[in-house]
Amino acid sequence: MPHPDFKPLSLMSASPVAAASPGPWTPLPWADLPRFDVRSVLDHWPRLHAGHELPLPAEGSPLAEGWALYHSGEFERAAAIGLQLGGEGMALANQATAIYANYLEPREAVRLAMLRQVIERAGAQAATEPENCQALYWQAYALGRYSQGISVARALAQGLGSKLKGALERVIELQPRHADAHLALASFHAEVIDKVGALVGRMTYGVRSETSLALFERGLELHPHSAAGMMEYARAQLMLHGESRMGEATRLYEKAAALKPADARERLDVELARAGLKD
């Protein structure tokens, strides 16, 4: 399995060269992805959104169409619909953009620019809707991936870590069963400890290894089919405890790789787990 510094969590090789325009988004490379329409996406909604509680869109609505495209792996079209719908579609637009940027965009500068777009859009929405968990979560998700791209140490120096931590803690306060927020906050604790050490991390950023592990356990209890959560937990085991946890980390990767993906994003996670096991 990969070293804990394996970043970004992406299936594409990052290139530092950015085009003047992002151009068409890179499509997923598989023809056997689960496919959804406006009816079937609603039928499978609880499973597809097990990581976070999201209101069911109206049957046959443009929002339902957008989510059907997202879960089928049509991230660019899903993001476009989300943006057209304004505030109602912002969670869709931000999720589609952030997931695409994290997993599939091969140009590093473009990837970071897309994550900045999500940070700005979600941050603006959260400023006017301070209890909007989707805005807070996707702001934090994009901040986390952006921070990994520019280096965690640099991001902490810019104050991005405190913003990320505060957003995720607020999500959990507002929505205690938001599994993805638990897992993201757990990863933040581990990442900071890995970069600055346990003492500085605790005194400066309020992070603790025991908190990280407890958050991972709770997140995976809430969403036991999260391949992404299992991989992040594996990385955290190595960051916090070193090579002594290699067996446990490998077991988590094997469990993630064996999952049956429910949609395109989960397929990306499962393929990433399989790729990690080959390293």
C-alpha positions as CSV (number, residue, x, y, z in Angstrom):
1,M,0.0,0.0,0.0
2,P,1.2,3.6,-0.5
3,H,3.2,5.7,1.8
4,P,1.1,8.1,3.8
5,D,2.4,11.0,1.9
6,F,0.8,9.7,-1.4
7,K,-1.0,12.8,-2.6
8,P,-3.2,13.9,-4.2
9,L,-5.7,11.1,-3.8
10,S,-6.1,10.9,-7.5
11,L,-6.0,8.4,-10.3
12,M,-4.3,10.8,-12.7
13,S,-0.7,11.9,-12.8
14,A,-0.6,15.5,-12.0
15,S,1.2,17.9,-14.4
16,P,2.4,21.4,-13.5
17,V,1.3,22.7,-16.9
18,A,-2.0,24.5,-17.0
19,A,-3.8,25.5,-20.2
20,A,-5.3,29.0,-20.5
21,S,-8.7,27.4,-20.4
22,P,-9.5,24.3,-18.4
23,G,-11.1,22.7,-21.6
24,P,-13.3,19.6,-21.5
25,W,-13.2,17.6,-18.3
26,T,-11.5,14.2,-18.4
27,P,-14.1,11.5,-18.6
28,L,-14.0,8.4,-16.4
29,P,-12.3,5.5,-18.2
30,W,-14.8,2.8,-17.6
31,A,-17.8,1.8,-19.6
32,D,-19.5,-0.4,-16.9
33,L,-20.3,2.4,-14.4
34,P,-23.6,2.4,-12.6
35,R,-26.1,4.6,-14.5
36,F,-28.9,6.6,-13.0
37,D,-31.9,8.6,-14.3
38,V,-34.2,11.0,-12.5
39,R,-36.3,8.2,-11.1
40,S,-33.6,5.7,-10.1
41,V,-31.4,8.2,-8.4
42,L,-34.2,9.0,-6.0
43,D,-34.8,5.3,-5.4
44,H,-31.2,4.8,-4.4
45,W,-30.9,8.2,-2.6
46,P,-30.3,6.9,0.9
47,R,-27.4,4.7,-0.2
48,L,-25.9,7.2,-2.5
49,H,-25.9,9.9,0.2
50,A,-25.1,7.8,3.2
51,G,-22.1,10.0,3.9
52,H,-24.2,13.0,4.5
53,E,-27.9,13.9,4.9
54,L,-29.1,15.7,1.8
55,P,-32.8,16.6,1.1
56,L,-34.4,14.5,-1.6
57,P,-34.9,16.6,-4.8
58,A,-38.3,16.8,-6.4
59,E,-38.9,13.9,-8.8
60,G,-38.3,14.9,-12.4
61,S,-36.7,18.2,-11.4
62,P,-33.6,19.6,-13.0
63,L,-31.8,19.1,-9.7
64,A,-32.7,15.4,-9.7
65,E,-31.4,15.2,-13.3
66,G,-28.2,16.9,-12.2
67,W,-27.7,14.4,-9.3
68,A,-28.4,11.5,-11.7
69,L,-25.6,12.8,-14.0
70,Y,-23.3,13.2,-11.0
71,H,-23.8,9.6,-9.7
72,S,-23.4,8.3,-13.3
73,G,-19.9,10.0,-13.5
74,E,-21.0,12.9,-15.8
75,F,-19.3,15.4,-13.5
76,E,-19.0,18.3,-15.9
77,R,-22.6,18.2,-17.0
78,A,-23.7,17.8,-13.3
79,A,-21.7,20.9,-12.3
80,A,-23.1,22.9,-15.1
81,I,-26.7,22.1,-14.1
82,G,-25.9,22.9,-10.5
83,L,-24.5,26.3,-11.4
84,Q,-27.6,27.1,-13.5
85,L,-29.8,26.4,-10.5
86,G,-28.1,28.9,-8.3
87,G,-28.3,28.4,-4.6
88,E,-30.5,25.3,-4.9
89,G,-27.9,23.6,-7.0
90,M,-24.7,24.8,-5.3
91,A,-24.1,21.6,-3.4
92,L,-24.3,19.7,-6.6
93,A,-22.0,22.1,-8.4
94,N,-19.4,22.1,-5.6
95,Q,-19.5,18.3,-5.1
96,A,-19.1,17.5,-8.8
97,T,-16.3,20.1,-9.2
98,A,-14.4,19.0,-6.1
99,I,-14.7,15.3,-6.8
100,Y,-13.6,15.7,-10.4
101,A,-10.7,18.0,-9.4
102,N,-9.5,15.6,-6.7
103,Y,-9.6,12.4,-8.7
104,L,-9.5,13.1,-12.4
105,E,-7.9,16.5,-13.4
106,P,-4.4,15.8,-14.6
107,R,-3.1,19.4,-14.6
108,E,-2.1,20.5,-11.2
109,A,-2.7,24.2,-11.7
110,V,-6.1,23.6,-13.1
111,R,-6.9,21.2,-10.3
112,L,-6.0,23.8,-7.7
113,A,-7.9,26.5,-9.5
114,M,-11.0,24.3,-9.5
115,L,-10.7,23.7,-5.8
116,R,-10.3,27.5,-5.2
117,Q,-13.6,27.9,-7.1
118,V,-15.3,25.5,-4.7
119,I,-13.8,27.2,-1.7
120,E,-15.0,30.6,-2.9
121,R,-18.5,29.5,-3.9
122,A,-19.1,27.4,-0.8
123,G,-17.5,30.1,1.4
124,A,-19.8,32.8,0.0
125,Q,-22.9,30.6,0.5
126,A,-21.8,29.7,4.1
127,A,-21.4,33.4,4.8
128,T,-25.0,34.1,4.0
129,E,-26.3,30.7,5.2
130,P,-24.2,29.9,8.3
131,E,-26.2,26.7,9.0
132,N,-25.9,25.3,5.5
133,C,-24.0,22.1,6.2
134,Q,-23.4,21.3,2.5
135,A,-21.7,24.7,2.0
136,L,-19.6,24.3,5.1
137,Y,-18.6,20.7,4.2
138,W,-17.6,21.4,0.6
139,Q,-15.7,24.5,1.6
140,A,-13.8,22.3,4.1
141,Y,-13.3,19.4,1.6
142,A,-11.9,21.8,-1.0
143,L,-9.7,23.5,1.6
144,G,-8.3,20.2,2.6
145,R,-7.4,19.1,-0.9
146,Y,-6.1,22.5,-1.9
147,S,-3.9,22.5,1.2
148,Q,-2.4,19.1,0.3
149,G,-1.7,20.6,-3.2
150,I,0.2,23.6,-1.9
151,S,1.7,21.7,1.1
152,V,0.0,21.3,4.5
153,A,2.7,23.4,6.2
154,R,2.1,26.3,3.9
155,A,-1.7,26.0,4.2
156,L,-1.4,26.1,8.0
157,A,0.7,29.2,7.9
158,Q,-2.0,30.9,5.8
159,G,-4.6,30.0,8.3
160,L,-6.5,27.6,6.1
161,G,-6.3,24.8,8.6
162,S,-8.2,26.7,11.3
163,K,-10.9,27.6,8.8
164,L,-11.2,24.0,7.7
165,K,-11.4,22.7,11.2
166,G,-14.0,25.3,12.3
167,A,-16.2,24.5,9.3
168,L,-16.1,20.7,9.9
169,E,-16.7,21.1,13.6
170,R,-19.7,23.3,12.8
171,V,-21.1,20.7,10.4
172,I,-20.9,18.0,13.1
173,E,-22.5,20.3,15.6
174,L,-25.4,21.0,13.2
175,Q,-25.6,17.5,11.7
176,P,-24.2,14.9,14.2
177,R,-24.7,12.0,11.7
178,H,-22.7,13.6,8.9
179,A,-20.2,10.8,8.4
180,D,-18.1,12.5,5.8
181,A,-17.5,15.5,8.1
182,H,-16.3,13.1,10.9
183,L,-13.9,11.4,8.5
184,A,-12.6,14.7,7.1
185,L,-12.0,16.1,10.5
186,A,-10.3,12.9,11.6
187,S,-7.9,13.2,8.6
188,F,-7.2,16.8,9.5
189,H,-6.1,15.9,13.0
190,A,-3.8,13.2,11.7
191,E,-2.4,15.3,8.9
192,V,-1.5,18.2,11.2
193,I,0.2,15.9,13.7
194,D,2.2,14.3,11.0
195,K,3.4,17.7,9.7
196,V,4.0,19.7,13.0
197,G,4.2,17.0,15.7
198,A,1.8,16.0,18.5
199,L,2.8,18.8,20.9
200,V,2.7,21.7,18.5
201,G,-0.4,20.3,16.9
202,R,-2.2,20.1,20.2
203,M,-1.1,23.5,21.5
204,T,-1.5,25.5,18.3
205,Y,-4.2,23.7,16.4
206,G,-6.1,21.7,19.0
207,V,-5.5,18.4,17.3
208,R,-5.0,15.0,19.1
209,S,-4.3,11.5,17.8
210,E,-6.9,10.0,20.1
211,T,-9.5,12.5,18.7
212,S,-8.5,11.5,15.1
213,L,-9.0,7.8,15.8
214,A,-12.3,8.4,17.6
215,L,-13.6,10.5,14.7
216,F,-12.6,7.8,12.2
217,E,-14.4,5.1,14.2
218,R,-17.5,7.2,14.4
219,G,-17.4,8.2,10.7
220,L,-17.1,4.6,9.6
221,E,-19.8,3.5,12.0
222,L,-22.1,6.0,10.4
223,H,-21.0,5.1,6.8
224,P,-19.5,1.6,6.9
225,H,-19.3,1.4,3.0
226,S,-17.0,4.5,2.7
227,A,-14.0,3.3,0.7
228,A,-12.6,6.9,0.9
229,G,-12.9,6.8,4.7
230,M,-11.1,3.5,5.0
231,M,-8.2,4.8,2.9
232,E,-7.9,7.9,4.9
233,Y,-8.0,5.9,8.1
234,A,-5.2,3.7,6.7
235,R,-3.1,6.8,6.0
236,A,-3.8,8.2,9.4
237,Q,-2.7,4.9,11.1
238,L,0.7,5.3,9.4
239,M,1.0,9.0,10.0
240,L,0.2,8.6,13.7
241,H,1.8,5.3,14.5
242,G,4.3,4.5,11.7
243,E,5.2,1.2,10.2
244,S,3.9,-0.7,13.2
245,R,0.4,-0.1,11.8
246,M,1.2,-1.3,8.2
247,G,-0.8,-4.5,8.7
248,E,-3.9,-2.6,9.8
249,A,-3.5,0.0,7.1
250,T,-3.2,-2.7,4.4
251,R,-6.3,-4.5,5.8
252,L,-8.3,-1.2,5.4
253,Y,-7.1,-0.8,1.8
254,E,-8.1,-4.4,1.1
255,K,-11.5,-3.9,2.6
256,A,-12.0,-0.7,0.5
257,A,-10.8,-2.5,-2.7
258,A,-13.3,-5.3,-2.2
259,L,-16.4,-3.0,-1.9
260,K,-19.0,-3.0,-4.6
261,P,-19.3,0.7,-5.7
262,A,-22.8,2.2,-5.7
263,D,-21.9,5.0,-8.1
264,A,-19.1,6.6,-10.1
265,R,-17.4,8.4,-7.2
266,E,-17.3,5.1,-5.2
267,R,-15.9,3.4,-8.3
268,L,-13.1,6.0,-8.2
269,D,-12.4,5.2,-4.6
270,V,-12.4,1.4,-5.1
271,E,-10.0,1.8,-8.1
272,L,-7.8,4.0,-6.0
273,A,-7.7,1.4,-3.2
274,R,-6.7,-1.3,-5.7
275,A,-4.0,0.9,-7.2
276,G,-2.7,1.6,-3.7
277,L,-2.4,-2.1,-2.9
278,K,-0.2,-2.5,-6.0
279,D,2.3,0.1,-4.8
